[in-house]
Amino acid sequence: MLEKIREGSQGPVAKVILGAVILSFALAGIGSYLGQTTEQPVAEVNGIKISQTEFSRAFQNERSRLEQQFGEYFTQIAADPTYMAQIRQGVIDRLVQQELQSQLATELGLRVSDESIRQTILELPYFKIGDQFNNDRYLQVIRQMNFQPDSFREYLRDDMTRSQLVSAVAGTDFALQNELKSAIALQQQTRSIDYLVIDKQAMQADVDVTDQEVADYYELNAGQFLSPELISVNYIELDADDIDVASVSEDDVKAYYEQSKAQYVEPEKRRVSHILIDNSEDDDAAKAKAESLLAQLNAGADFAELAETSSDDIVSAEMGGDLEWIERDVMEPAFEDAAFALQNKGDYSDVVASEFGYHIIKLTDLQTQQVKPFDEVKADLRAELEQAEKVDAFYEKQTEMGALAFEVADSLEDAAIAGGVEVKSTALVNRNALPAPLNNPAVTTAIFSPDVLEDRLNSEVIEVGDEHVVVVRINEYQPAATKDLAAVSEQIKATLIAQKASELAKEKATSLLAQVQSGKSLNDVASEQSIEVRQEAALTRQAYSVSPAIVQHAFKMAHPSDAPVVDKVTLQNGDAAIVALKSVTNAKLEGELDPQQKQNITMGEVNKNYMVFIAALKAQAELNLPKLQQAAE
């Protein structure tokens, strides 16, 4: 099995999946593990706990992704508690799947090499400036995600190892031609149906709910009526960018320019062309050929023409041997020494030996070493000096502020005076709705630590960005609690009315179905009940004008013979329906299959096999999945 997994992870589909996983990680953003809390874990997989901190981080990442996807409409979507509960449950399911995959990968001995990690980091576009990897950008991005380089590499290793496992399952799947045709024919099949819908709303007039039923429902389902955990905090925030410093004098800027002039030196550059003769097969012949070409140049031959016809460097030969601009410490030493020994444009070297063969090098252009003038860089220098002063002042204030926050642990006032900042407060909000800069995993962990939450002490200084810190303390805390019956009685009553009305709709559907099965037509039954019969002459599996439950059931029903096949269906909203399947029309496939259809079918099989794979892992695992509380949004 291990060998199959290793082989499967090397295919093109596997690489696409790996790229998608890494891209998803890069767009969504991640955070480092920030310590244990006293909270109940959201799940436990074979004894490994998935903490509230991990869930909160993953949930915020998913929320951010949805906000980017839906923009201003996300506020309306997030107002639906049912939808947000589904999002939260989806996040937990994903975390559980990842933990199952990680444990299996460890059991199988899968591991991604250090070189693969390094290459992935170098290729990720989020760490590049232009087309080049930039180490400063890399460190800045991972620091924003609360990572150190070593912990980031390990996170990426875990993510890529899981991808290696998943790609072995997904990337080795395929479908035969006859399977593809059968699947596409089934997908394109159409069915002719008549149906009627029994609206549960019309049944509510016959429903009565007593106070005792409301009270009983409340007692049996108290867990559904929890008010969310709410928190209000006081905090002080220190940001180097907000610190005022004295303006920097012109003399200070000039002095700094003289001290740092070396960084404004543009090194000497040369543009060269070359003719390369490969010596890997016969060194003597190669050297003789190079000397012959040099003799032709000395006799007046054109360098570019000789390069085009004789150079073994095929790429540069097409451009007359041009290698564009080079600087020191870029080329092979012997080549570089010869190139920088040329004095004038148009000069060319003698035959130069290197590890690649024999070269003749021509100087086509040169740029001498230059120093940027003071006036050109003084604005940048002034900004650097001012920022340096802000940073110095920041760390001085941070040290004093942190010391006072520790010494006077029951108030932030003294620390705020030391930092020259104000004490700010938040409203009572859910932990997932803390405002910036508190919407940070490190801050959330500190707020809900025993020292801060239970002992009501000031937190330590928490870094939330470059030269940007906060100190927090609890202002008010309301734990999750069951709401009073009076507060939710109307909600319960509406739920019970809907449930009873739905049951009445199902009973009526059963009664009407019996009449149809006894010989009455669907139209006659509907007419007696003043219900409209609707028709779909060519219903497809992708139909949007008909309830999905009706569509799915219609395509599960047996093919009719002489008379329509009739059955009842319960819709997702609690309504009931009776469906009469009249005929089935099979699709006719002609010519070659559409590549997009083939890909869709194959990916559908991949997804099904992946879900079977996950289901098998869950079946063999010990899972503890406490019900997630629906936090207020």
N, C-alpha and C positions, 0 to 999 in steps of 0.2 A: 504493500500500500504506500509505504514511504517513497519507494522509487517512482510510482505513478504520480504521486503528488509533485515530486521534484521535476519530472518530465513535463507534467501538465502546466507547471508555473512558467515554462519557457516559451509557450506559444504566443502568437499575436493577440489572441483574445485575452490571454492572461495579462499581457502587457497593457492592453487597453483598460482592463479592470484595475490593475495596479495604479495606472495613471489617474483613473477616476477617483480611486480612494484617496490618493495623495492630493489631488486637486480639491476634492471635497474637504479634506483636512485643512488645506491652505486657505480656502475661501471662508470656511466657517470659523476658523480660529480655535485654539485649544489652550488649556491652562495646565499648569503642573500640579502634582499632588501636593496639597497644602496642609496635611496633618489630619489626625483623627479628631472626631468630635464625640460628644456624648449622645448624639441623636440616634434614633432608630434607623438602620440602613434601609434603603428602598428595596433592596433585594439581596439574596445570598445564594451563591452558586458553588456547590460542592464545598461549603465552608468558607468561601471567599466573599467578603462583604462588599457591596457596592454602596458607598456612602452617600449621604445627602449632599455633600460637597461635590462629588463627581456628578451626581444627578443635576444639581443646580448649574454647574458649568456647562454640561451637555444641553440642558434645557435652554439656557441663555444663548448658546451657539445656534440652536435650532430656531429660537425666536428671532435672532438677528438675521438668519438666512431667510425666514419668512417675511420679515420686514423689508428686506432688500427685494424679495420677489414680488410682493404685493404693494409696496409703497404705502401711500396714504390710506389704501383700503384695508390695510392690516388692522387698524384701530377698530373698524367695524367688525372684522372677523373675530378679533380677540375678545369682543364683548360677549360672544357666545360661550358660556361655560362648558357646554357639552363638547364643542370643537376643541377648546383648550385642554379639556380632560383627555381627549383622544391624542392630542399632541404630546402631553405628558406621558401617557401610557406608551406611546410609540417610542419615546426617548428611553424609557425603562427597558422595553423589549430590545432595543438596539444595544443598550449596555449589557444586557444579559447575553445576547448573541455574541458580542465581542469577547466577553469573558469565557464563554464556552469555547470559542474558536482559539483563544489564547491558551487555554488549558490543554486542548487537543494538540495544538502545535508544539507545546512543551513536551507532551507525552511522546510525540513522534520524533522529537529531536530536531525540529525545523529551526533554522536560525539564519538571519540575513547578515552577510559579512560586513566588516567595517568599510571595505572599499565600496560596496554597494550603497551603504548609507552616505558615504562621502560624495559619491557620484550623483545620488539623488538630490542632495542638498545643493550641489553645484548647478544642477539643471532646473531646479524649481524657479519659476519666473519671479516669485515674490522676493527673492534675495538678489535680484539683478538690477543693475542700473544700466539702461540701454540693453545690450546683448551680453554684458559681462557680469559674472558673479562679483558681488561687492561684499567684503567681509564686514564692513561697518554696518551696511544695511541688514545683513544677516543677524548680527548681534542685536541691532535695534529691534528688529521684528520679534525675535524670540524673547527678548527682555520684556516686551509689551505683553507677551503671553505668559509671563512669570516663569520663564525657563532659563536655566543655565545651559551652556553648550552640551555638557555631558548628559544632563537629564533630557534635553531635547533629542539628542541622538538615540537614547534608549526608548523614548516615546515613539520615535519614527521607526526604530527597529521592531518594536511590538506591532505597530500598525502595518508595516510591510510584511512581517511574518504572517499575520492574519490574512493579508491579501494573497500571500503565496499559497496558503491553505485553500482559501476560497476559489482562487483562480484554477487550482487543480481540479476542483469540483466542476466549476463552470466552464473553464477553458478547454476541457477535453470532451465536451458534449457535441453531438452531431445528429442530424436527421437524414434518413435515406430518402431518395427521390419519391418513391411511392408513398412514404409517410408524409412528405411535404404536400403531395397532391391531395391525399386524403384529408389532411388537416385543412388545407385551403378550401377544398370543396365543402367541408363541414362549416367552415367560417362563413362562406358565401351562400349557404343554404337559406331559403326564405320559407316562412310559414304563414298561412292565412288563418286568422282567428277572428272570432266574435267574443266580446267580453262585456261584463257589466261590473260596476263597482258599488259596493254597499258602504256608504259614508258613515263612519262612526259618529260624526257630529250630529247626524240626523237621529241617532239613537240616544243622545244625551238627555232628551226630555223625559225618557222613561227610566232614568237612573236616579237613585236616591242614596246619599252617603250620610251615615250617622256620625255623631261626635265620638261614639265608642270606636267605630271603624278608624276614624282619624287617629285616635289615641293609640289603638293597637298597632297601626302602621308605624306611628312614631316610635313606639317601644321596640318594634322588630327591626327598624331601619335607622336607628339613632346615628349610626356612623355616616349616613348620608347628609346629616344636618350639622356638620362641624363648621363653626366659624373659623376662618383661617388664622394662623399664627401671625400676629402683627407686632411690629417693632418700630419705635421712634428713637433716634439717637441724636446726641449732641456730638459735634466734631469740630476740630480745627484743621485747617488745610494750609499747607505751606508750599508755594510753588516759586521756583527761582525766577521764572519769567515775570512774576508779579512784584518782585522786590525792586524798589527804587534805589539807584546808586548815583553818586555824583558823576557828572559828565567827565569824560576823559579829555585831557588837554592835547593840543596839537604836538607839543614836545614829547608827551608820553607815547603818542602814536608813532612819531618819527623814531624814537628810541627803540620801540618794539619792532619797527621795520628793519632797523639795522641788526637787531638780534636775530631776526628770523628771515633775513634776506635769502638764505640758502633755499628756502622752500619756494621762492619766487623766481628761481633760476630755471630757465627753459634750456635743457641740455642740447648740445650739438647734435644735429640730425643730418643724415646723408641719404640721398636717394641713389640707389645703385641698380645696375643690371648685371647679369652674369651669363656666362656660357658654362654649362656643366657637362663634363665627360665622365660617365660612370666607369669605375675601375673594378667593379665587383667580379668580373670574369677574367679580364686580362689587364693587369696593371701596366705593363710595359706598353701595350698597344694603346691604352687609354692616354698615357702620358705623351706618347708620340703624336697622337691625334690632337691633343691640346696644344702641343708646341707647334704643330702644323697650322692650326687655326690662329695662333698668336702671330706666326710669320705672315699669314694672309692679312691680318689686321695691320701689321707694320708696313705691309705693301700697299695699304689704302683700302682694304675691303671694308664694307659696311658692317658694323657690329650687330645691329638689329637683324640684318639678313642672315648673318652667320648663326646667330642665336636661334632664329626661327627654323633653319634647315639642319643645324648640327647639334644643338643642346639636348641633353638627355632629361633636362627638367621641362617636361612637356607643358606644364601650366604656364610658366614664365616665358617659355619659348614662343607661345602664341602672341605675347606682348613684347616681342623683341628682347626678351630676357629680363624685363623690368621686375624688380622685387619691391618697389615702392620704398617708403622711408624706413630707415633703421636707426636705432640708437645703440649706445654701448651696452654690453652685457646681454645682448639679445641673440646674436648669431654665434656660430662655432668660432672659437678664439682665433684660429689661423685665418679664417675668412674675414673676421672683424678687423684684425690687425692690418690686413692688406687693404680693406676698404677704407679705413680711416687714415691710412698712409697717403692716399691719393690727395693731391692738393687742389687741382683745378678741374672744373667741369669738362668732361670729354676725355680726361685721362683714363687709362686702363692699366691694370696690373700685369705683372708677369704671370706665369702659370702658378697657381696656388693649390697645394695639396690639402685636403681635409678628409674626414672620415667618410664623406659622401662621394669622393672622387677628386677630379681636377677642375679648377675654376679659372676663368679669366673674368675679372671684375672691372666694370666701367662706372665711373662717377658721373651721374647725370644731373645732379643738383645737390646743393648743400645749404644748411642753415646753421650759422654759428651760434655759439652759446649766447643767450640773451637773459637779461634781468628785467623783470617788469618794473616800470618806474613807480615811485612812491605815490604819485597822484592817481595812478590806476588802481592801486590796492588799498589806499588809506581808509576808504569806507568799510571794507571788509575787516581791516585791522582794528578800526575803532569798535566795530560790532563785537569782534572777538574779545577785546579788552573789557568792554562793558559786560559781556556775558561772563567772562572770568570773574569779574568783581561780583556779579550777581551770584555766581556759584559759590564763591568764597563766603559771601554773606549768608547764603542759604545754609551751608553746612555749619556755620557758626550758630545760626538761629536754631537749626534742627537739633544740635547737640544740647543747647540750653533748654529748648522746648521739651525734648525727650526726658531730660533729667528732672524738670519740674513736674511733668506729667506723672513720673514715677514717685517723686517725693510727696507731692500733694495729689494723692491718687483718687480723692473723692470729688475733684473739681477740675475743670479745664481752664478756669479763669487765669490762674498764674501762668500756665504754659502758653495761653493765648497772648498775654502781655509780653512774654519773652520773645515770642515769634512775631509780634507786631501784627497779629491777625485777630479776627473776630470769631467768637464761638457761634457756630451755625447749628440749626436743628432741622430735623426732617419731620414730616407728618407721620402718623401711624400708617405704615405700609407693610405689605407682604415682603418677605425677604427677597423675592425675585423682582421687586419693583423699587428697590433703593435707587435714588438718583445718583448721577455722576458727582463726584468721583468715587462714591461708595459702592457702585455696581461692579465690584471687583472681587474675584474669589478669595483673595487674601484678606480683604476687609470683612467679607461675610464670615469667614472662618474665625477671625478675631472677635467679631461681635457675638458669635454664638459659642465662644469658649467659656469654660466655667468661671474664669477670673472676671471676665467682663459681664457676662449675662447673669451669673448667680451671685458673685461677690460685689458686683457693681463698681469695679475698679476701672481706671483708665486703661486703654489698650497701650501696647508698645507703639512706637513710631512705625507706621506701615507705608512701604513704598508702593505708589500706584503709577509711577512713571519716572522718567528721567528728571532728577532734582524736583520731585513732586511727592509729598508725603502727607499723610493724615494721621490724626490720633482721634479715637472714638470712645464714647462711653454711653451706656444705656440711659435714655431719658424716660422711656416707658415701654413696658413689655406686656403683651396680652397673649398668653398661650392659646393654642387651639382648644376650643370648648364646644360642647353640644349646645346648639341654639334652643331657646325655650320653645315649648309646643305652640304658644300663642303666636310666636314670630313666623312659624312655618305651617300653621294649620291650613291656611288658604292654599298654599303650595301643595300640601298633602291631599287636600280635598280635590283639587284640580287633577292630580295624578290618579286618584281613585276613580273619579268620574270618567277619565279617559280610559282607564283599564276596564271598567265595567261596560262602557259603551263599546269598546273593542270586542269584548266577549259577546255582547249582544249581536254585533255585526257578524262575528264568526258563526253564532248560532243561526242567524237568519240565512247566512250563506249555505250552511249545512242543510237547512230546510228547503231552500230554493233548489239546491243541487239535487236533492232527492226527487223533487218534482220533475226536473229535467230528465233524470235517469229513469223515471217511471213512464216517460213518453211525451211530456210536454216540450214544446220548443222553447228555446231560450228567449225568443221574442215575446212569446205569450206570457211567460213567467214575468219578464221585465215589465210588460204592459200592465199586468195586474198590480204591480208594486210601484208603478209610475217611475221606473228606473230606465235610464237611457242605455241602449245596447250600442256599443262602439265597435267599429270594424277596422281591421288591419289586413289588407289583401296581400301584402308582401312584407311581412314583419322580418326585420334583420336582427342579428344578435347585437348590433350596435345602435339600435333604435333609441332615440332620446325622447320621443313623444309619448312613450308608454312607460308605465312604472317598471323599474328594473326587476322587481319581484315577478311581475307578470311575464316579462320577456324571458327571464331565466326559466320559469316554470313551463312556459310554452315550448321551449326547446328541449325540455326533459320529457315531455309527454310522448306517449307511443304514437306511431303513425296511424292515422285513421284509415278505416276501410270503407264500408258503405255509409256509415253514419259518423258524425263528428265525435271526437273524444272530448269528454267534459270533465272538469275538475275544479276544485276551489283553491284559492291562494290567499294567504294572509300577507298584506302589504306592510312595509316597514313603518308606516305611520299609524298602524293599527286598523286601517280599513280592511275590508275583505272583498274578494272578487271571485267571480265565476268565469272560467275561460273555456271556450269551445274551439278546439283545434279542428279545422275543416280540411286542410290539405297541406302537403309538404312538397316543395319544389327544390330539387337538387341542382346545384350549380354545374355548368358545363365548362370544363377547362380546355382551352385550345392553345396550341403553341407552347413556347417556352414560359416557364414560371417567372414572374416578376422578381428580380433580385431583392427588392425591398420586402416583398411578401415572404420570401425564403428566410431572410434575416429575422423578420418578426416572429415567424414560427420557431426558428432555432432559439431565439432569445426567450421566447415563452417557455420552451422546454428547459432552458437553463434556469430560469426563475423557479419553475416547479421543482426541479431537482435540488436547487439550493434550499428551498423551503422543506423538502423532505430530509435533506441533510441536517438542517437546524432542528427539525422535529425529532430526528433520531438522537441528536446530542441531548436535547431536553429530556427525552424519554429515559436516557441512561444516567441523567444527572440528578443530584439532590438539590431541588430548588425551593427556596423560601421567598415568596413574593407577596409581602404585605400590601394591602390595598393602599394606593396612593391617595392622600387627601387632596381634594380639589381646592387649590389655593385661589384666593380672589385675585382677579387681574386688575 
